[in-house]
Amino acid sequence: MLKDWTAMAAELSGDIRALRAGSPEVMKGFSALAQAALKADALDTRTKELIALAIAVATRCDGCIAFHAEAAMKQGATRAEVLETMGMAVYMGVGPSVMYAAQALEAFDQFSAKPATRAA
């Protein structure tokens, strides 16, 4: 096992409690945002947790992976659903890199086309 995700979630929960105590208004706002985002509407909460898990992977957030993997399991997600969701996370992790690489090349080309100016 590379990481103990249950231990990570438990440890982070303690750290988050300390953050909540030190910044109660900010954390109340964060909690309200989370509750509003996860509320079942056009998408059920299970689907939203799978989306959050994919975003956690694409943004490389270990703590987010721990919390949303657990939440997806508690919402009834299956291993097959998680695997399919991970396929989308891989796709979206790579796809945006292609887009930003194209933009970086465009920026370089634009800077290369202009005469260099130097500060005196």
Secondary structure, DSSP 8 states (H G I E B T S, - for coil): ----HHHHHHHHHHHHHHHHHHSHHHHHHHHHHHHHHHS-SSS-HHHHHHHHHHHHHHTT-HHHHHHHHHHHHHTT--HHHHHHHHHHHHHHHHHHHHHHHHHHHHHHHHHHHS------
